[in-house]
């Protein structure tokens, strides 16, 4: 495993955890505030680690978050290679930055359109945090153990509720990177079945969006057969399928071929173009206007005072 890949993964996990701090802080209910005031002071209270755990936004938390984001940005596309060893036997490491557009040359394109490829979005599932995945039922199960008492009324043991394998895997909820907004409920959500999304550049303001979905049904998911059947109907008569109706398409790049990580892209005024078949996939095509074209999700968390300290090489 490459050292930079390991560091990037750990930093990404940390940044996502810190990103949830702000959401948790602003979603606290009145009950939560009341409960906290009755608790005894923790021995770690006031530390950055405790602030992160409790969802408290402080200046130190903001600075830590921005420093982490800066490291993530600076290490994007870097690879490390051991080129030798010094006289003490320590490895000599050479780093280089890889052009993230190189991979686009290997992408096979559906040939009915000739627009150049701009990026390829991997729509693999993302497992959300365990805290968010566990619902109230399972939290209650774990937080309220069954207590056994002796004849004198003294507690002698406590058995926490158990979660079986079926419940555990049901708790590991996932979501996909591509988010589609609609004005109406649809029979099938294309993004649920999309393996990858090709973005091809028509001009400066318009893009061709190509959703790749497998032509073969999943034997473990009977709804895929119905979905494929609906695609076949849409090929013959697109007006009969409401799944082709969408308002916006939005995603944040991560391991997206052609662009840097952590950039937000959003498209609107989406019009259905056509459905073709290519290389074992149905390719569902739309023409859309660009609303956001690679806006860094970190910019809203920029700490100008910290940046100035870095520029002036000031001590912490």
C-alpha positions as CSV (number, residue, x, y, z in Angstrom):
1,X,0.0,0.0,0.0
2,X,1.4,3.4,-0.9
3,X,2.1,5.7,2.0
4,X,0.3,8.7,0.4
5,X,-2.8,6.6,-0.2
6,X,-2.9,5.5,3.5
7,X,-2.4,9.1,4.7
8,X,-5.0,10.5,2.3
9,X,-7.6,7.9,3.5
10,X,-7.0,8.7,7.2
11,X,-7.2,12.4,6.5
12,X,-10.4,12.0,4.5
13,X,-12.0,10.1,7.4
14,X,-10.9,12.8,9.8
15,X,-12.2,15.6,7.6
16,X,-15.6,13.9,7.1
17,X,-15.8,13.4,10.9
18,X,-15.1,17.1,11.5
19,X,-17.5,18.0,8.8
20,X,-20.2,16.3,10.8
21,X,-19.4,18.4,13.9
22,X,-21.1,21.5,12.4
23,X,-24.2,19.6,11.4
24,X,-24.5,17.9,14.8
25,X,-24.0,21.2,16.6
26,X,-26.8,23.0,14.8
27,X,-29.1,20.0,15.0
28,X,-29.1,19.8,18.8
29,X,-32.5,19.8,20.3
30,X,-33.6,21.7,23.4
31,X,-33.8,18.3,25.3
32,X,-30.1,17.7,24.4
33,X,-29.1,21.1,25.8
34,X,-31.1,20.5,29.0
35,X,-29.6,17.1,29.5
36,X,-26.0,18.3,29.0
37,X,-26.4,21.0,31.7
38,X,-27.2,18.3,34.3
39,X,-24.1,16.2,33.5
40,X,-21.0,16.4,35.5
41,X,-18.0,18.1,34.0
42,X,-15.9,15.7,32.0
43,X,-12.2,15.6,32.7
44,X,-11.5,16.2,29.0
45,X,-13.8,19.1,28.7
46,X,-12.3,22.1,26.9
47,X,-9.9,20.0,24.8
48,X,-10.2,19.9,21.0
49,X,-10.8,16.1,21.1
50,X,-13.8,16.6,23.5
51,X,-15.1,19.5,21.4
52,X,-15.1,17.2,18.3
53,X,-16.9,14.5,20.2
54,X,-19.5,16.8,21.7
55,X,-20.1,18.6,18.4
56,X,-18.9,22.0,19.7
57,X,-17.6,24.5,17.2
58,X,-14.7,26.4,18.6
59,X,-11.9,28.4,17.0
60,X,-9.5,25.5,17.6
61,X,-11.9,23.1,15.8
62,X,-12.2,25.4,12.9
63,X,-8.4,25.8,12.6
64,X,-7.9,22.0,12.8
65,X,-10.5,21.5,10.2
66,X,-8.9,24.0,7.8
67,X,-5.4,22.6,8.4
68,X,-6.7,19.1,7.6
69,X,-8.4,20.4,4.4
70,X,-5.2,22.2,3.3
71,X,-3.2,18.9,3.8
72,X,-5.8,17.1,1.7
73,X,-5.6,19.6,-1.1
74,X,-1.8,19.6,-1.1
75,X,-1.5,15.8,-1.2
76,X,-4.0,15.3,-4.0
77,X,-2.4,13.4,-6.9
78,X,0.9,12.8,-5.2
79,X,2.6,9.4,-5.4
80,X,5.6,8.3,-3.5
81,X,8.3,5.9,-4.7
82,X,11.4,4.5,-2.8
83,X,14.3,5.2,-5.2
84,X,17.1,4.2,-2.8
85,X,18.5,4.1,0.7
86,X,20.9,6.4,2.5
87,X,24.0,5.4,4.5
88,X,21.9,4.7,7.6
89,X,19.6,2.4,5.7
90,X,16.7,4.9,5.6
91,X,14.6,4.9,2.4
92,X,15.0,7.8,0.0
93,X,11.5,8.7,-1.2
94,X,10.7,10.6,-4.4
95,X,7.3,12.2,-4.8
96,X,5.7,13.3,-8.0
97,X,2.3,14.7,-8.9
98,X,0.2,12.7,-11.3
99,X,-2.0,14.4,-13.9
100,X,-5.5,13.4,-13.1
101,X,-6.6,13.8,-16.7
102,X,-4.3,11.0,-18.0
103,X,-6.8,8.3,-17.2
104,X,-9.4,9.8,-19.5
105,X,-7.4,8.5,-22.5
106,X,-8.2,5.0,-21.5
107,X,-12.0,5.5,-21.2
108,X,-14.1,3.9,-23.9
109,X,-16.8,6.2,-25.1
110,X,-20.2,5.4,-26.5
111,X,-19.7,6.3,-30.2
112,X,-23.1,7.9,-31.1
113,X,-21.8,11.3,-29.8
114,X,-18.4,12.9,-30.5
115,X,-18.2,15.3,-27.6
116,X,-14.9,15.1,-25.6
117,X,-15.0,13.4,-22.2
118,X,-14.4,15.7,-19.3
119,X,-14.7,13.4,-16.3
120,X,-15.9,10.0,-15.1
121,X,-17.8,9.7,-11.9
122,X,-17.7,6.4,-10.0
123,X,-21.1,5.9,-8.4
124,X,-20.1,3.2,-6.0
125,X,-21.9,3.1,-2.6
126,X,-20.5,5.1,0.3
127,X,-21.1,3.6,3.8
128,X,-22.3,6.4,6.1
129,X,-20.9,6.7,9.7
130,X,-21.9,4.1,12.3
131,X,-23.5,6.8,14.5
132,X,-25.8,7.9,11.7
133,X,-26.5,4.3,10.6
134,X,-27.8,3.1,13.9
135,X,-31.4,4.2,14.5
136,X,-33.1,5.0,17.8
137,X,-34.3,1.4,18.3
138,X,-30.7,0.0,18.3
139,X,-29.4,2.9,20.4
140,X,-32.0,2.1,23.0
141,X,-31.1,-1.6,22.8
142,X,-27.5,-0.8,23.6
143,X,-28.0,2.0,26.1
144,X,-30.6,0.2,28.2
145,X,-29.2,-3.1,29.5
146,X,-31.2,-5.7,31.3
147,X,-30.1,-5.6,35.0
148,X,-30.2,-8.6,37.3
149,X,-30.6,-8.1,41.0
150,X,-30.0,-10.4,44.1
151,X,-32.5,-11.0,46.9
152,X,-31.2,-7.9,48.7
153,X,-32.0,-5.7,45.7
154,X,-28.4,-5.2,44.7
155,X,-27.4,-5.2,41.1
156,X,-25.3,-8.2,40.3
157,X,-25.0,-8.1,36.5
158,X,-26.0,-6.1,33.4
159,X,-26.7,-7.7,30.0
160,X,-26.7,-5.4,27.0
161,X,-29.1,-6.1,24.2
162,X,-27.7,-8.1,21.3
163,X,-27.8,-7.2,17.7
164,X,-27.9,-10.1,15.3
165,X,-26.1,-10.2,12.0
166,X,-29.3,-9.4,10.0
167,X,-29.9,-6.2,12.1
168,X,-26.2,-5.3,11.9
169,X,-26.0,-5.4,8.1
170,X,-29.3,-3.5,7.9
171,X,-27.8,-0.8,10.1
172,X,-24.8,-0.3,7.7
173,X,-26.7,2.1,5.5
174,X,-25.2,3.4,2.3
175,X,-25.6,6.3,-0.1
176,X,-24.4,7.0,-3.6
177,X,-22.3,10.1,-4.6
178,X,-24.7,11.2,-7.4
179,X,-27.7,13.2,-6.1
180,X,-30.7,13.9,-8.3
181,X,-33.4,16.4,-7.4
182,X,-36.9,16.0,-9.0
183,X,-40.2,17.8,-9.0
184,X,-42.2,14.6,-8.8
185,X,-42.0,11.0,-7.5
186,X,-40.7,8.6,-10.0
187,X,-41.1,4.8,-10.4
188,X,-37.3,4.2,-10.5
189,X,-34.4,6.4,-9.5
190,X,-31.8,6.2,-12.2
191,X,-29.0,7.1,-9.7
192,X,-29.7,4.0,-7.7
193,X,-28.8,1.7,-10.6
194,X,-26.0,3.9,-12.2
195,X,-22.6,2.4,-12.2
196,X,-20.8,5.4,-13.5
197,X,-21.5,8.8,-15.0
198,X,-19.7,10.2,-18.0
199,X,-19.6,14.0,-18.3
200,X,-18.9,15.2,-21.9
201,X,-18.3,18.8,-22.8
202,X,-20.6,20.2,-25.5
203,X,-19.5,23.8,-25.0
204,X,-18.6,26.2,-22.1
205,X,-22.1,26.2,-20.6
206,X,-23.6,22.8,-21.7
207,X,-22.7,19.2,-20.9
208,X,-23.8,15.8,-22.0
209,X,-24.6,13.5,-19.0
210,X,-24.3,9.8,-19.7
211,X,-25.7,7.4,-17.0
212,X,-24.3,3.9,-17.4
213,X,-26.6,1.2,-16.0
214,X,-26.0,-2.6,-16.4
215,X,-28.1,-4.3,-19.1
216,X,-28.2,-7.5,-16.9
217,X,-30.6,-7.9,-14.0
218,X,-29.2,-8.5,-10.5
219,X,-30.4,-12.0,-9.4
220,X,-30.4,-10.9,-5.8
221,X,-32.5,-7.8,-6.5
222,X,-35.8,-8.5,-8.4
223,X,-36.5,-4.8,-8.9
224,X,-33.6,-4.6,-11.4
225,X,-35.7,-6.7,-13.8
226,X,-38.5,-4.2,-13.5
227,X,-36.1,-1.3,-14.0
228,X,-34.6,-2.8,-17.1
229,X,-38.0,-3.5,-18.4
230,X,-38.9,0.2,-17.9
231,X,-35.7,1.2,-19.8
232,X,-36.8,-0.9,-22.8
233,X,-40.2,0.8,-22.8
234,X,-38.5,4.2,-22.5
235,X,-36.4,3.4,-25.6
236,X,-39.5,2.9,-27.6
237,X,-41.5,5.7,-26.1
238,X,-39.7,8.1,-23.6
239,X,-42.9,9.9,-22.7
240,X,-44.2,6.8,-21.0
241,X,-41.4,6.8,-18.4
242,X,-41.3,9.4,-15.7
243,X,-37.9,8.3,-14.5
244,X,-36.4,10.4,-17.2
245,X,-37.6,13.6,-15.5
246,X,-35.1,15.3,-13.3
247,X,-34.4,18.9,-12.1
248,X,-30.8,18.9,-11.1
249,X,-27.8,16.5,-10.9
250,X,-25.3,17.2,-8.2
251,X,-22.1,15.4,-6.9
252,X,-18.8,16.0,-5.1
253,X,-15.8,14.6,-6.9
254,X,-13.8,11.9,-5.1
255,X,-11.5,9.6,-7.1
256,X,-13.2,11.0,-10.1
257,X,-11.2,10.6,-13.3
258,X,-10.4,13.9,-14.9
259,X,-10.7,16.4,-11.9
260,X,-9.4,16.9,-8.4
261,X,-11.1,15.6,-5.3
262,X,-13.7,17.5,-3.2
263,X,-15.1,19.7,-6.0
264,X,-18.8,20.2,-6.3
265,X,-20.5,20.0,-9.7
266,X,-24.1,20.7,-10.4
267,X,-26.2,20.7,-13.5
268,X,-29.7,22.1,-14.2
269,X,-32.2,22.6,-17.1
270,X,-31.8,18.9,-17.8
271,X,-33.4,17.5,-21.0
272,X,-33.6,13.9,-22.0
273,X,-31.6,13.1,-25.2
274,X,-31.6,9.4,-25.9
275,X,-30.9,5.8,-24.7
276,X,-28.3,3.7,-26.4
277,X,-26.6,0.3,-25.5
278,X,-22.9,0.0,-25.3
279,X,-20.4,-2.5,-23.8
280,X,-23.0,-4.3,-21.6
281,X,-24.7,-1.1,-20.5
282,X,-27.7,1.0,-21.3
283,X,-26.4,4.6,-21.7
284,X,-29.1,7.1,-20.7
285,X,-28.2,10.5,-22.0
286,X,-29.3,14.0,-21.0
287,X,-28.2,17.5,-22.1
288,X,-27.8,20.0,-19.2
289,X,-26.7,23.5,-18.3
290,X,-23.7,24.0,-15.9
291,X,-24.7,25.5,-12.5
292,X,-21.6,24.7,-10.5
293,X,-18.4,23.8,-12.3
294,X,-15.9,22.5,-9.8
295,X,-16.4,24.6,-6.7
296,X,-14.2,23.5,-3.7
297,X,-16.3,22.4,-0.8
298,X,-13.5,23.6,1.5
299,X,-13.7,27.3,0.7
300,X,-16.6,27.9,3.0
301,X,-14.4,26.7,5.9
302,X,-11.4,28.9,5.0
303,X,-9.6,30.5,8.0
304,X,-7.9,33.6,6.7
305,X,-6.2,34.3,10.0
306,X,-4.6,30.9,9.9
307,X,-3.5,31.3,6.3
308,X,-1.8,34.6,7.2
309,X,0.1,32.8,9.9
310,X,1.3,30.2,7.4
311,X,2.4,33.0,5.0
312,X,4.3,34.8,7.7
313,X,5.7,31.5,9.1
314,X,4.4,32.4,12.5
315,X,4.6,29.9,15.4
316,X,1.4,28.3,16.6
